[in-house]
């Protein structure tokens, strides 16, 4: 019953629509080998600039 939910949480390849595999710092498509980096997930700890949120 929960398989669909778990699959929905996984990113899919924009080219094939295949559920992508988890790689260190990225996801990779097992079908075509496309690799997507987790730019918006991995936060550099050295970031000390002004806050993005102005509020
Ligand atoms: Zn693919």
mmCIF file of the protein (N, C-alpha, C, O) and its ligand, coordinates in Angstrom:
data_MODEL
# 
_entry.id   MODEL 
# 
loop_
_entity.id 
_entity.type 
_entity.pdbx_number_of_molecules 
1 polymer     1 
2 non-polymer 1 
# 
_entity_poly.entity_id                      1 
_entity_poly.type                           'polypeptide(L)' 
_entity_poly.nstd_linkage                   no 
_entity_poly.nstd_monomer                   no 
_entity_poly.pdbx_seq_one_letter_code       
;(UNK)(UNK)(UNK)(UNK)(UNK)(UNK)(UNK)(UNK)(UNK)(UNK)(UNK)(UNK)(UNK)(UNK)(UNK)(UNK)
(UNK)(UNK)(UNK)(UNK)(UNK)(UNK)(UNK)(UNK)(UNK)(UNK)(UNK)(UNK)(UNK)(UNK)(UNK)(UNK)
(UNK)(UNK)(UNK)(UNK)(UNK)(UNK)(UNK)(UNK)(UNK)(UNK)(UNK)(UNK)(UNK)(UNK)(UNK)(UNK)
(UNK)(UNK)(UNK)(UNK)(UNK)(UNK)(UNK)
;
_entity_poly.pdbx_seq_one_letter_code_can   XXXXXXXXXXXXXXXXXXXXXXXXXXXXXXXXXXXXXXXXXXXXXXXXXXXXXXX 
_entity_poly.pdbx_strand_id                 A 
# 
loop_
_entity_poly_seq.entity_id 
_entity_poly_seq.num 
_entity_poly_seq.mon_id 
_entity_poly_seq.hetero 
1 1  UNK n 
1 2  UNK n 
1 3  UNK n 
1 4  UNK n 
1 5  UNK n 
1 6  UNK n 
1 7  UNK n 
1 8  UNK n 
1 9  UNK n 
1 10 UNK n 
1 11 UNK n 
1 12 UNK n 
1 13 UNK n 
1 14 UNK n 
1 15 UNK n 
1 16 UNK n 
1 17 UNK n 
1 18 UNK n 
1 19 UNK n 
1 20 UNK n 
1 21 UNK n 
1 22 UNK n 
1 23 UNK n 
1 24 UNK n 
1 25 UNK n 
1 26 UNK n 
1 27 UNK n 
1 28 UNK n 
1 29 UNK n 
1 30 UNK n 
1 31 UNK n 
1 32 UNK n 
1 33 UNK n 
1 34 UNK n 
1 35 UNK n 
1 36 UNK n 
1 37 UNK n 
1 38 UNK n 
1 39 UNK n 
1 40 UNK n 
1 41 UNK n 
1 42 UNK n 
1 43 UNK n 
1 44 UNK n 
1 45 UNK n 
1 46 UNK n 
1 47 UNK n 
1 48 UNK n 
1 49 UNK n 
1 50 UNK n 
1 51 UNK n 
1 52 UNK n 
1 53 UNK n 
1 54 UNK n 
1 55 UNK n 
# 
loop_
_struct_asym.id 
_struct_asym.entity_id 
A 1 
B 2 
# 
loop_
_chem_comp.id 
_chem_comp.type 
_chem_comp.mon_nstd_flag 
UNK 'L-peptide linking' . 
ZN  non-polymer         . 
# 
_pdbx_entity_nonpoly.entity_id   2 
_pdbx_entity_nonpoly.name        ? 
_pdbx_entity_nonpoly.comp_id     ZN 
# 
_pdbx_nonpoly_scheme.asym_id         B 
_pdbx_nonpoly_scheme.entity_id       2 
_pdbx_nonpoly_scheme.mon_id          ZN 
_pdbx_nonpoly_scheme.ndb_seq_num     1 
_pdbx_nonpoly_scheme.pdb_seq_num     101 
_pdbx_nonpoly_scheme.auth_seq_num    101 
_pdbx_nonpoly_scheme.pdb_mon_id      ZN 
_pdbx_nonpoly_scheme.auth_mon_id     ZN 
_pdbx_nonpoly_scheme.pdb_strand_id   A 
_pdbx_nonpoly_scheme.pdb_ins_code    . 
# 
loop_
_atom_site.group_PDB 
_atom_site.id 
_atom_site.type_symbol 
_atom_site.label_atom_id 
_atom_site.label_alt_id 
_atom_site.label_comp_id 
_atom_site.label_asym_id 
_atom_site.label_entity_id 
_atom_site.label_seq_id 
_atom_site.pdbx_PDB_ins_code 
_atom_site.Cartn_x 
_atom_site.Cartn_y 
_atom_site.Cartn_z 
_atom_site.occupancy 
_atom_site.B_iso_or_equiv 
_atom_site.pdbx_formal_charge 
_atom_site.auth_seq_id 
_atom_site.auth_comp_id 
_atom_site.auth_asym_id 
_atom_site.auth_atom_id 
_atom_site.pdbx_PDB_model_num 
ATOM   1   N  N  . UNK A 1 1  ? 0.826  -1.213 0.000   1.00 0.00 ? 1   UNK A N  1 
ATOM   2   C  CA . UNK A 1 1  ? 0.000  0.000  0.000   1.00 0.00 ? 1   UNK A CA 1 
ATOM   3   C  C  . UNK A 1 1  ? 0.857  1.258  0.000   1.00 0.00 ? 1   UNK A C  1 
ATOM   4   O  O  . UNK A 1 1  ? 0.426  2.311  -0.470  1.00 0.00 ? 1   UNK A O  1 
ATOM   5   N  N  . UNK A 1 2  ? 2.078  1.145  0.531   1.00 0.00 ? 2   UNK A N  1 
ATOM   6   C  CA . UNK A 1 2  ? 2.913  2.332  0.663   1.00 0.00 ? 2   UNK A CA 1 
ATOM   7   C  C  . UNK A 1 2  ? 4.000  2.396  -0.400  1.00 0.00 ? 2   UNK A C  1 
ATOM   8   O  O  . UNK A 1 2  ? 4.872  3.265  -0.360  1.00 0.00 ? 2   UNK A O  1 
ATOM   9   N  N  . UNK A 1 3  ? 3.942  1.471  -1.349  1.00 0.00 ? 3   UNK A N  1 
ATOM   10  C  CA . UNK A 1 3  ? 4.993  1.463  -2.360  1.00 0.00 ? 3   UNK A CA 1 
ATOM   11  C  C  . UNK A 1 3  ? 4.937  2.718  -3.223  1.00 0.00 ? 3   UNK A C  1 
ATOM   12  O  O  . UNK A 1 3  ? 5.967  3.293  -3.578  1.00 0.00 ? 3   UNK A O  1 
ATOM   13  N  N  . UNK A 1 4  ? 3.731  3.125  -3.550  1.00 0.00 ? 4   UNK A N  1 
ATOM   14  C  CA . UNK A 1 4  ? 3.591  4.309  -4.400  1.00 0.00 ? 4   UNK A CA 1 
ATOM   15  C  C  . UNK A 1 4  ? 4.139  5.548  -3.716  1.00 0.00 ? 4   UNK A C  1 
ATOM   16  O  O  . UNK A 1 4  ? 4.757  6.404  -4.349  1.00 0.00 ? 4   UNK A O  1 
ATOM   17  N  N  . UNK A 1 5  ? 3.903  5.631  -2.407  1.00 0.00 ? 5   UNK A N  1 
ATOM   18  C  CA . UNK A 1 5  ? 4.407  6.776  -1.677  1.00 0.00 ? 5   UNK A CA 1 
ATOM   19  C  C  . UNK A 1 5  ? 5.927  6.816  -1.681  1.00 0.00 ? 5   UNK A C  1 
ATOM   20  O  O  . UNK A 1 5  ? 6.528  7.876  -1.857  1.00 0.00 ? 5   UNK A O  1 
ATOM   21  N  N  . UNK A 1 6  ? 6.541  5.666  -1.487  1.00 0.00 ? 6   UNK A N  1 
ATOM   22  C  CA . UNK A 1 6  ? 7.990  5.637  -1.435  1.00 0.00 ? 6   UNK A CA 1 
ATOM   23  C  C  . UNK A 1 6  ? 8.591  5.956  -2.796  1.00 0.00 ? 6   UNK A C  1 
ATOM   24  O  O  . UNK A 1 6  ? 9.614  6.634  -2.895  1.00 0.00 ? 6   UNK A O  1 
ATOM   25  N  N  . UNK A 1 7  ? 7.949  5.463  -3.831  1.00 0.00 ? 7   UNK A N  1 
ATOM   26  C  CA . UNK A 1 7  ? 8.455  5.760  -5.167  1.00 0.00 ? 7   UNK A CA 1 
ATOM   27  C  C  . UNK A 1 7  ? 8.280  7.242  -5.500  1.00 0.00 ? 7   UNK A C  1 
ATOM   28  O  O  . UNK A 1 7  ? 9.116  7.852  -6.166  1.00 0.00 ? 7   UNK A O  1 
ATOM   29  N  N  . UNK A 1 8  ? 7.170  7.801  -5.019  1.00 0.00 ? 8   UNK A N  1 
ATOM   30  C  CA . UNK A 1 8  ? 6.907  9.200  -5.314  1.00 0.00 ? 8   UNK A CA 1 
ATOM   31  C  C  . UNK A 1 8  ? 7.908  10.128 -4.665  1.00 0.00 ? 8   UNK A C  1 
ATOM   32  O  O  . UNK A 1 8  ? 8.091  11.263 -5.107  1.00 0.00 ? 8   UNK A O  1 
ATOM   33  N  N  . UNK A 1 9  ? 8.561  9.647  -3.610  1.00 0.00 ? 9   UNK A N  1 
ATOM   34  C  CA . UNK A 1 9  ? 9.531  10.479 -2.919  1.00 0.00 ? 9   UNK A CA 1 
ATOM   35  C  C  . UNK A 1 9  ? 10.865 10.484 -3.635  1.00 0.00 ? 9   UNK A C  1 
ATOM   36  O  O  . UNK A 1 9  ? 11.715 11.333 -3.368  1.00 0.00 ? 9   UNK A O  1 
ATOM   37  N  N  . UNK A 1 10 ? 11.051 9.542  -4.543  1.00 0.00 ? 10  UNK A N  1 
ATOM   38  C  CA . UNK A 1 10 ? 12.314 9.461  -5.258  1.00 0.00 ? 10  UNK A CA 1 
ATOM   39  C  C  . UNK A 1 10 ? 12.277 10.344 -6.498  1.00 0.00 ? 10  UNK A C  1 
ATOM   40  O  O  . UNK A 1 10 ? 11.251 10.425 -7.173  1.00 0.00 ? 10  UNK A O  1 
ATOM   41  N  N  . UNK A 1 11 ? 13.393 11.008 -6.804  1.00 0.00 ? 11  UNK A N  1 
ATOM   42  C  CA . UNK A 1 11 ? 13.455 11.796 -8.029  1.00 0.00 ? 11  UNK A CA 1 
ATOM   43  C  C  . UNK A 1 11 ? 13.506 10.898 -9.251  1.00 0.00 ? 11  UNK A C  1 
ATOM   44  O  O  . UNK A 1 11 ? 14.063 9.801  -9.213  1.00 0.00 ? 11  UNK A O  1 
ATOM   45  N  N  . UNK A 1 12 ? 12.919 11.379 -10.330 1.00 0.00 ? 12  UNK A N  1 
ATOM   46  C  CA . UNK A 1 12 ? 12.893 10.583 -11.548 1.00 0.00 ? 12  UNK A CA 1 
ATOM   47  C  C  . UNK A 1 12 ? 13.717 11.245 -12.645 1.00 0.00 ? 12  UNK A C  1 
ATOM   48  O  O  . UNK A 1 12 ? 13.851 12.468 -12.698 1.00 0.00 ? 12  UNK A O  1 
ATOM   49  N  N  . UNK A 1 13 ? 14.262 10.409 -13.513 1.00 0.00 ? 13  UNK A N  1 
ATOM   50  C  CA . UNK A 1 13 ? 15.063 10.923 -14.615 1.00 0.00 ? 13  UNK A CA 1 
ATOM   51  C  C  . UNK A 1 13 ? 14.166 11.733 -15.556 1.00 0.00 ? 13  UNK A C  1 
ATOM   52  O  O  . UNK A 1 13 ? 13.132 11.239 -16.005 1.00 0.00 ? 13  UNK A O  1 
ATOM   53  N  N  . UNK A 1 14 ? 14.560 12.972 -15.854 1.00 0.00 ? 14  UNK A N  1 
ATOM   54  C  CA . UNK A 1 14 ? 13.761 13.810 -16.738 1.00 0.00 ? 14  UNK A CA 1 
ATOM   55  C  C  . UNK A 1 14 ? 13.767 13.311 -18.176 1.00 0.00 ? 14  UNK A C  1 
ATOM   56  O  O  . UNK A 1 14 ? 12.943 13.733 -18.988 1.00 0.00 ? 14  UNK A O  1 
ATOM   57  N  N  . UNK A 1 15 ? 14.687 12.424 -18.486 1.00 0.00 ? 15  UNK A N  1 
ATOM   58  C  CA . UNK A 1 15 ? 14.781 11.903 -19.848 1.00 0.00 ? 15  UNK A CA 1 
ATOM   59  C  C  . UNK A 1 15 ? 13.965 10.626 -20.020 1.00 0.00 ? 15  UNK A C  1 
ATOM   60  O  O  . UNK A 1 15 ? 13.199 10.499 -20.975 1.00 0.00 ? 15  UNK A O  1 
ATOM   61  N  N  . UNK A 1 16 ? 14.135 9.661  -19.074 1.00 0.00 ? 16  UNK A N  1 
ATOM   62  C  CA . UNK A 1 16 ? 13.466 8.368  -19.211 1.00 0.00 ? 16  UNK A CA 1 
ATOM   63  C  C  . UNK A 1 16 ? 12.265 8.221  -18.292 1.00 0.00 ? 16  UNK A C  1 
ATOM   64  O  O  . UNK A 1 16 ? 11.384 7.403  -18.556 1.00 0.00 ? 16  UNK A O  1 
ATOM   65  N  N  . UNK A 1 17 ? 12.215 9.004  -17.209 1.00 0.00 ? 17  UNK A N  1 
ATOM   66  C  CA . UNK A 1 17 ? 11.158 8.836  -16.224 1.00 0.00 ? 17  UNK A CA 1 
ATOM   67  C  C  . UNK A 1 17 ? 11.440 7.686  -15.273 1.00 0.00 ? 17  UNK A C  1 
ATOM   68  O  O  . UNK A 1 17 ? 10.568 7.301  -14.493 1.00 0.00 ? 17  UNK A O  1 
ATOM   69  N  N  . UNK A 1 18 ? 12.643 7.135  -15.325 1.00 0.00 ? 18  UNK A N  1 
ATOM   70  C  CA . UNK A 1 18 ? 13.020 6.048  -14.437 1.00 0.00 ? 18  UNK A CA 1 
ATOM   71  C  C  . UNK A 1 18 ? 13.393 6.630  -13.078 1.00 0.00 ? 18  UNK A C  1 
ATOM   72  O  O  . UNK A 1 18 ? 14.001 7.697  -13.000 1.00 0.00 ? 18  UNK A O  1 
ATOM   73  N  N  . UNK A 1 19 ? 13.023 5.918  -11.997 1.00 0.00 ? 19  UNK A N  1 
ATOM   74  C  CA . UNK A 1 19 ? 13.407 6.352  -10.650 1.00 0.00 ? 19  UNK A CA 1 
ATOM   75  C  C  . UNK A 1 19 ? 14.921 6.305  -10.531 1.00 0.00 ? 19  UNK A C  1 
ATOM   76  O  O  . UNK A 1 19 ? 15.552 5.283  -10.802 1.00 0.00 ? 19  UNK A O  1 
ATOM   77  N  N  . UNK A 1 20 ? 15.492 7.431  -10.119 1.00 0.00 ? 20  UNK A N  1 
ATOM   78  C  CA . UNK A 1 20 ? 16.944 7.547  -10.089 1.00 0.00 ? 20  UNK A CA 1 
ATOM   79  C  C  . UNK A 1 20 ? 17.518 6.966  -8.806  1.00 0.00 ? 20  UNK A C  1 
ATOM   80  O  O  . UNK A 1 20 ? 16.856 6.950  -7.768  1.00 0.00 ? 20  UNK A O  1 
ATOM   81  N  N  . UNK A 1 21 ? 18.745 6.492  -8.887  1.00 0.00 ? 21  UNK A N  1 
ATOM   82  C  CA . UNK A 1 21 ? 19.435 5.909  -7.744  1.00 0.00 ? 21  UNK A CA 1 
ATOM   83  C  C  . UNK A 1 21 ? 20.111 6.995  -6.929  1.00 0.00 ? 21  UNK A C  1 
ATOM   84  O  O  . UNK A 1 21 ? 20.492 8.046  -7.445  1.00 0.00 ? 21  UNK A O  1 
ATOM   85  N  N  . UNK A 1 22 ? 20.250 6.712  -5.641  1.00 0.00 ? 22  UNK A N  1 
ATOM   86  C  CA . UNK A 1 22 ? 20.950 7.640  -4.770  1.00 0.00 ? 22  UNK A CA 1 
ATOM   87  C  C  . UNK A 1 22 ? 22.450 7.426  -4.893  1.00 0.00 ? 22  UNK A C  1 
ATOM   88  O  O  . UNK A 1 22 ? 22.946 6.306  -4.778  1.00 0.00 ? 22  UNK A O  1 
ATOM   89  N  N  . UNK A 1 23 ? 23.157 8.516  -5.128  1.00 0.00 ? 23  UNK A N  1 
ATOM   90  C  CA . UNK A 1 23 ? 24.607 8.494  -5.156  1.00 0.00 ? 23  UNK A CA 1 
ATOM   91  C  C  . UNK A 1 23 ? 25.101 9.496  -4.125  1.00 0.00 ? 23  UNK A C  1 
ATOM   92  O  O  . UNK A 1 23 ? 24.336 10.366 -3.710  1.00 0.00 ? 23  UNK A O  1 
ATOM   93  N  N  . UNK A 1 24 ? 26.350 9.400  -3.701  1.00 0.00 ? 24  UNK A N  1 
ATOM   94  C  CA . UNK A 1 24 ? 26.887 10.396 -2.767  1.00 0.00 ? 24  UNK A CA 1 
ATOM   95  C  C  . UNK A 1 24 ? 26.819 11.802 -3.348  1.00 0.00 ? 24  UNK A C  1 
ATOM   96  O  O  . UNK A 1 24 ? 27.604 12.154 -4.228  1.00 0.00 ? 24  UNK A O  1 
ATOM   97  N  N  . UNK A 1 25 ? 25.881 12.604 -2.856  1.00 0.00 ? 25  UNK A N  1 
ATOM   98  C  CA . UNK A 1 25 ? 25.767 13.986 -3.291  1.00 0.00 ? 25  UNK A CA 1 
ATOM   99  C  C  . UNK A 1 25 ? 25.034 14.147 -4.602  1.00 0.00 ? 25  UNK A C  1 
ATOM   100 O  O  . UNK A 1 25 ? 25.007 15.245 -5.158  1.00 0.00 ? 25  UNK A O  1 
ATOM   101 N  N  . UNK A 1 26 ? 24.436 13.082 -5.112  1.00 0.00 ? 26  UNK A N  1 
ATOM   102 C  CA . UNK A 1 26 ? 23.734 13.181 -6.382  1.00 0.00 ? 26  UNK A CA 1 
ATOM   103 C  C  . UNK A 1 26 ? 22.808 11.992 -6.571  1.00 0.00 ? 26  UNK A C  1 
ATOM   104 O  O  . UNK A 1 26 ? 22.825 11.041 -5.790  1.00 0.00 ? 26  UNK A O  1 
ATOM   105 N  N  . UNK A 1 27 ? 22.001 12.063 -7.621  1.00 0.00 ? 27  UNK A N  1 
ATOM   106 C  CA . UNK A 1 27 ? 21.212 10.909 -8.011  1.00 0.00 ? 27  UNK A CA 1 
ATOM   107 C  C  . UNK A 1 27 ? 21.594 10.529 -9.438  1.00 0.00 ? 27  UNK A C  1 
ATOM   108 O  O  . UNK A 1 27 ? 21.921 11.393 -10.251 1.00 0.00 ? 27  UNK A O  1 
ATOM   109 N  N  . UNK A 1 28 ? 21.552 9.239  -9.734  1.00 0.00 ? 28  UNK A N  1 
ATOM   110 C  CA . UNK A 1 28 ? 21.943 8.791  -11.055 1.00 0.00 ? 28  UNK A CA 1 
ATOM   111 C  C  . UNK A 1 28 ? 20.879 7.902  -11.651 1.00 0.00 ? 28  UNK A C  1 
ATOM   112 O  O  . UNK A 1 28 ? 20.298 7.071  -10.954 1.00 0.00 ? 28  UNK A O  1 
ATOM   113 N  N  . UNK A 1 29 ? 20.619 8.068  -12.930 1.00 0.00 ? 29  UNK A N  1 
ATOM   114 C  CA . UNK A 1 29 ? 19.655 7.231  -13.622 1.00 0.00 ? 29  UNK A CA 1 
ATOM   115 C  C  . UNK A 1 29 ? 20.309 5.918  -14.027 1.00 0.00 ? 29  UNK A C  1 
ATOM   116 O  O  . UNK A 1 29 ? 21.317 5.928  -14.733 1.00 0.00 ? 29  UNK A O  1 
ATOM   117 N  N  . UNK A 1 30 ? 19.748 4.768  -13.587 1.00 0.00 ? 30  UNK A N  1 
ATOM   118 C  CA . UNK A 1 30 ? 20.324 3.471  -13.923 1.00 0.00 ? 30  UNK A CA 1 
ATOM   119 C  C  . UNK A 1 30 ? 20.093 3.094  -15.377 1.00 0.00 ? 30  UNK A C  1 
ATOM   120 O  O  . UNK A 1 30 ? 20.691 2.143  -15.881 1.00 0.00 ? 30  UNK A O  1 
ATOM   121 N  N  . UNK A 1 31 ? 19.225 3.841  -16.051 1.00 0.00 ? 31  UNK A N  1 
ATOM   122 C  CA . UNK A 1 31 ? 18.897 3.505  -17.428 1.00 0.00 ? 31  UNK A CA 1 
ATOM   123 C  C  . UNK A 1 31 ? 19.824 4.203  -18.425 1.00 0.00 ? 31  UNK A C  1 
ATOM   124 O  O  . UNK A 1 31 ? 20.428 3.557  -19.281 1.00 0.00 ? 31  UNK A O  1 
ATOM   125 N  N  . UNK A 1 32 ? 19.927 5.528  -18.302 1.00 0.00 ? 32  UNK A N  1 
ATOM   126 C  CA . UNK A 1 32 ? 20.722 6.278  -19.272 1.00 0.00 ? 32  UNK A CA 1 
ATOM   127 C  C  . UNK A 1 32 ? 22.002 6.840  -18.667 1.00 0.00 ? 32  UNK A C  1 
ATOM   128 O  O  . UNK A 1 32 ? 22.861 7.358  -19.380 1.00 0.00 ? 32  UNK A O  1 
ATOM   129 N  N  . UNK A 1 33 ? 22.123 6.731  -17.334 1.00 0.00 ? 33  UNK A N  1 
ATOM   130 C  CA . UNK A 1 33 ? 23.353 7.182  -16.699 1.00 0.00 ? 33  UNK A CA 1 
ATOM   131 C  C  . UNK A 1 33 ? 23.385 8.665  -16.426 1.00 0.00 ? 33  UNK A C  1 
ATOM   132 O  O  . UNK A 1 33 ? 24.441 9.209  -16.104 1.00 0.00 ? 33  UNK A O  1 
ATOM   133 N  N  . UNK A 1 34 ? 22.247 9.337  -16.548 1.00 0.00 ? 34  UNK A N  1 
ATOM   134 C  CA . UNK A 1 34 ? 22.188 10.760 -16.272 1.00 0.00 ? 34  UNK A CA 1 
ATOM   135 C  C  . UNK A 1 34 ? 22.414 11.015 -14.777 1.00 0.00 ? 34  UNK A C  1 
ATOM   136 O  O  . UNK A 1 34 ? 21.905 10.284 -13.927 1.00 0.00 ? 34  UNK A O  1 
ATOM   137 N  N  . UNK A 1 35 ? 23.181 12.054 -14.475 1.00 0.00 ? 35  UNK A N  1 
ATOM   138 C  CA . UNK A 1 35 ? 23.524 12.330 -13.081 1.00 0.00 ? 35  UNK A CA 1 
ATOM   139 C  C  . UNK A 1 35 ? 23.055 13.727 -12.714 1.00 0.00 ? 35  UNK A C  1 
ATOM   140 O  O  . UNK A 1 35 ? 23.328 14.695 -13.424 1.00 0.00 ? 35  UNK A O  1 
ATOM   141 N  N  . UNK A 1 36 ? 22.336 13.821 -11.581 1.00 0.00 ? 36  UNK A N  1 
ATOM   142 C  CA . UNK A 1 36 ? 21.843 15.111 -11.113 1.00 0.00 ? 36  UNK A CA 1 
ATOM   143 C  C  . UNK A 1 36 ? 22.426 15.386 -9.735  1.00 0.00 ? 36  UNK A C  1 
ATOM   144 O  O  . UNK A 1 36 ? 22.219 14.614 -8.798  1.00 0.00 ? 36  UNK A O  1 
ATOM   145 N  N  . UNK A 1 37 ? 23.152 16.487 -9.619  1.00 0.00 ? 37  UNK A N  1 
ATOM   146 C  CA . UNK A 1 37 ? 23.767 16.820 -8.332  1.00 0.00 ? 37  UNK A CA 1 
ATOM   147 C  C  . UNK A 1 37 ? 22.735 17.411 -7.392  1.00 0.00 ? 37  UNK A C  1 
ATOM   148 O  O  . UNK A 1 37 ? 21.779 18.059 -7.817  1.00 0.00 ? 37  UNK A O  1 
ATOM   149 N  N  . UNK A 1 38 ? 22.946 17.175 -6.100  1.00 0.00 ? 38  UNK A N  1 
ATOM   150 C  CA . UNK A 1 38 ? 22.025 17.700 -5.089  1.00 0.00 ? 38  UNK A CA 1 
ATOM   151 C  C  . UNK A 1 38 ? 22.460 19.093 -4.658  1.00 0.00 ? 38  UNK A C  1 
ATOM   152 O  O  . UNK A 1 38 ? 22.888 19.296 -3.522  1.00 0.00 ? 38  UNK A O  1 
ATOM   153 N  N  . UNK A 1 39 ? 22.350 20.031 -5.555  1.00 0.00 ? 39  UNK A N  1 
ATOM   154 C  CA . UNK A 1 39 ? 22.818 21.378 -5.239  1.00 0.00 ? 39  UNK A CA 1 
ATOM   155 C  C  . UNK A 1 39 ? 21.971 22.021 -4.155  1.00 0.00 ? 39  UNK A C  1 
ATOM   156 O  O  . UNK A 1 39 ? 22.488 22.744 -3.302  1.00 0.00 ? 39  UNK A O  1 
ATOM   157 N  N  . UNK A 1 40 ? 20.680 21.761 -4.186  1.00 0.00 ? 40  UNK A N  1 
ATOM   158 C  CA . UNK A 1 40 ? 19.792 22.449 -3.256  1.00 0.00 ? 40  UNK A CA 1 
ATOM   159 C  C  . UNK A 1 40 ? 19.633 21.702 -1.937  1.00 0.00 ? 40  UNK A C  1 
ATOM   160 O  O  . UNK A 1 40 ? 18.941 22.169 -1.032  1.00 0.00 ? 40  UNK A O  1 
ATOM   161 N  N  . UNK A 1 41 ? 20.272 20.550 -1.833  1.00 0.00 ? 41  UNK A N  1 
ATOM   162 C  CA . UNK A 1 41 ? 20.157 19.782 -0.598  1.00 0.00 ? 41  UNK A CA 1 
ATOM   163 C  C  . UNK A 1 41 ? 21.422 19.926 0.248   1.00 0.00 ? 41  UNK A C  1 
ATOM   164 O  O  . UNK A 1 41 ? 21.358 20.122 1.462   1.00 0.00 ? 41  UNK A O  1 
ATOM   165 N  N  . UNK A 1 42 ? 22.575 19.825 -0.421  1.00 0.00 ? 42  UNK A N  1 
ATOM   166 C  CA . UNK A 1 42 ? 23.839 19.923 0.296   1.00 0.00 ? 42  UNK A CA 1 
ATOM   167 C  C  . UNK A 1 42 ? 24.175 21.389 0.547   1.00 0.00 ? 42  UNK A C  1 
ATOM   168 O  O  . UNK A 1 42 ? 24.387 22.155 -0.393  1.00 0.00 ? 42  UNK A O  1 
ATOM   169 N  N  . UNK A 1 43 ? 24.223 21.766 1.803   1.00 0.00 ? 43  UNK A N  1 
ATOM   170 C  CA . UNK A 1 43 ? 24.522 23.148 2.155   1.00 0.00 ? 43  UNK A CA 1 
ATOM   171 C  C  . UNK A 1 43 ? 25.959 23.254 2.640   1.00 0.00 ? 43  UNK A C  1 
ATOM   172 O  O  . UNK A 1 43 ? 26.350 22.559 3.578   1.00 0.00 ? 43  UNK A O  1 
ATOM   173 N  N  . UNK A 1 44 ? 26.741 24.107 2.019   1.00 0.00 ? 44  UNK A N  1 
ATOM   174 C  CA . UNK A 1 44 ? 28.122 24.291 2.484   1.00 0.00 ? 44  UNK A CA 1 
ATOM   175 C  C  . UNK A 1 44 ? 28.148 24.929 3.864   1.00 0.00 ? 44  UNK A C  1 
ATOM   176 O  O  . UNK A 1 44 ? 27.538 25.977 4.076   1.00 0.00 ? 44  UNK A O  1 
ATOM   177 N  N  . UNK A 1 45 ? 28.856 24.300 4.811   1.00 0.00 ? 45  UNK A N  1 
ATOM   178 C  CA . UNK A 1 45 ? 28.870 24.799 6.193   1.00 0.00 ? 45  UNK A CA 1 
ATOM   179 C  C  . UNK A 1 45 ? 29.644 26.095 6.334   1.00 0.00 ? 45  UNK A C  1 
ATOM   180 O  O  . UNK A 1 45 ? 29.573 26.758 7.369   1.00 0.00 ? 45  UNK A O  1 
ATOM   181 N  N  . UNK A 1 46 ? 30.391 26.461 5.288   1.00 0.00 ? 46  UNK A N  1 
ATOM   182 C  CA . UNK A 1 46 ? 31.214 27.657 5.399   1.00 0.00 ? 46  UNK A CA 1 
ATOM   183 C  C  . UNK A 1 46 ? 30.461 28.903 4.936   1.00 0.00 ? 46  UNK A C  1 
ATOM   184 O  O  . UNK A 1 46 ? 31.027 29.996 4.910   1.00 0.00 ? 46  UNK A O  1 
ATOM   185 N  N  . UNK A 1 47 ? 29.205 28.747 4.577   1.00 0.00 ? 47  UNK A N  1 
ATOM   186 C  CA . UNK A 1 47 ? 28.426 29.894 4.107   1.00 0.00 ? 47  UNK A CA 1 
ATOM   187 C  C  . UNK A 1 47 ? 28.114 30.846 5.260   1.00 0.00 ? 47  UNK A C  1 
ATOM   188 O  O  . UNK A 1 47 ? 27.386 30.493 6.187   1.00 0.00 ? 47  UNK A O  1 
ATOM   189 N  N  . UNK A 1 48 ? 28.664 32.038 5.196   1.00 0.00 ? 48  UNK A N  1 
ATOM   190 C  CA . UNK A 1 48 ? 28.503 32.995 6.289   1.00 0.00 ? 48  UNK A CA 1 
ATOM   191 C  C  . UNK A 1 48 ? 27.969 34.322 5.791   1.00 0.00 ? 48  UNK A C  1 
ATOM   192 O  O  . UNK A 1 48 ? 28.015 35.320 6.511   1.00 0.00 ? 48  UNK A O  1 
ATOM   193 N  N  . UNK A 1 49 ? 27.471 34.346 4.584   1.00 0.00 ? 49  UNK A N  1 
ATOM   194 C  CA . UNK A 1 49 ? 26.999 35.604 3.999   1.00 0.00 ? 49  UNK A CA 1 
ATOM   195 C  C  . UNK A 1 49 ? 25.672 36.041 4.593   1.00 0.00 ? 49  UNK A C  1 
ATOM   196 O  O  . UNK A 1 49 ? 25.160 35.423 5.527   1.00 0.00 ? 49  UNK A O  1 
ATOM   197 N  N  . UNK A 1 50 ? 25.132 37.095 4.050   1.00 0.00 ? 50  UNK A N  1 
ATOM   198 C  CA . UNK A 1 50 ? 23.829 37.604 4.535   1.00 0.00 ? 50  UNK A CA 1 
ATOM   199 C  C  . UNK A 1 50 ? 22.714 36.600 4.275   1.00 0.00 ? 50  UNK A C  1 
ATOM   200 O  O  . UNK A 1 50 ? 22.773 35.849 3.302   1.00 0.00 ? 50  UNK A O  1 
ATOM   201 N  N  . UNK A 1 51 ? 21.732 36.581 5.107   1.00 0.00 ? 51  UNK A N  1 
ATOM   202 C  CA . UNK A 1 51 ? 20.643 35.638 4.972   1.00 0.00 ? 51  UNK A CA 1 
ATOM   203 C  C  . UNK A 1 51 ? 19.864 35.894 3.692   1.00 0.00 ? 51  UNK A C  1 
ATOM   204 O  O  . UNK A 1 51 ? 19.644 37.039 3.298   1.00 0.00 ? 51  UNK A O  1 
ATOM   205 N  N  . UNK A 1 52 ? 19.447 34.799 3.046   1.00 0.00 ? 52  UNK A N  1 
ATOM   206 C  CA . UNK A 1 52 ? 18.679 34.942 1.807   1.00 0.00 ? 52  UNK A CA 1 
ATOM   207 C  C  . UNK A 1 52 ? 17.301 35.497 2.115   1.00 0.00 ? 52  UNK A C  1 
ATOM   208 O  O  . UNK A 1 52 ? 16.748 36.290 1.353   1.00 0.00 ? 52  UNK A O  1 
ATOM   209 N  N  . UNK A 1 53 ? 16.768 35.075 3.224   1.00 0.00 ? 53  UNK A N  1 
ATOM   210 C  CA . UNK A 1 53 ? 15.447 35.571 3.623   1.00 0.00 ? 53  UNK A CA 1 
ATOM   211 C  C  . UNK A 1 53 ? 15.558 36.991 4.175   1.00 0.00 ? 53  UNK A C  1 
ATOM   212 O  O  . UNK A 1 53 ? 16.197 37.209 5.205   1.00 0.00 ? 53  UNK A O  1 
ATOM   213 N  N  . UNK A 1 54 ? 14.958 37.925 3.516   1.00 0.00 ? 54  UNK A N  1 
ATOM   214 C  CA . UNK A 1 54 ? 15.066 39.308 3.958   1.00 0.00 ? 54  UNK A CA 1 
ATOM   215 C  C  . UNK A 1 54 ? 14.073 39.654 5.057   1.00 0.00 ? 54  UNK A C  1 
ATOM   216 O  O  . UNK A 1 54 ? 14.120 40.749 5.618   1.00 0.00 ? 54  UNK A O  1 
ATOM   217 N  N  . UNK A 1 55 ? 13.179 38.729 5.365   1.00 0.00 ? 55  UNK A N  1 
ATOM   218 C  CA . UNK A 1 55 ? 12.183 39.042 6.327   1.00 0.00 ? 55  UNK A CA 1 
ATOM   219 C  C  . UNK A 1 55 ? 12.604 38.672 7.738   1.00 0.00 ? 55  UNK A C  1 
ATOM   220 O  O  . UNK A 1 55 ? 11.845 38.883 8.684   1.00 0.00 ? 55  UNK A O  1 
HETATM 221 ZN ZN . ZN  B 2 .  ? 17.496 8.270  -17.663 1.00 0.00 ? 101 ZN  A ZN 1 
# 
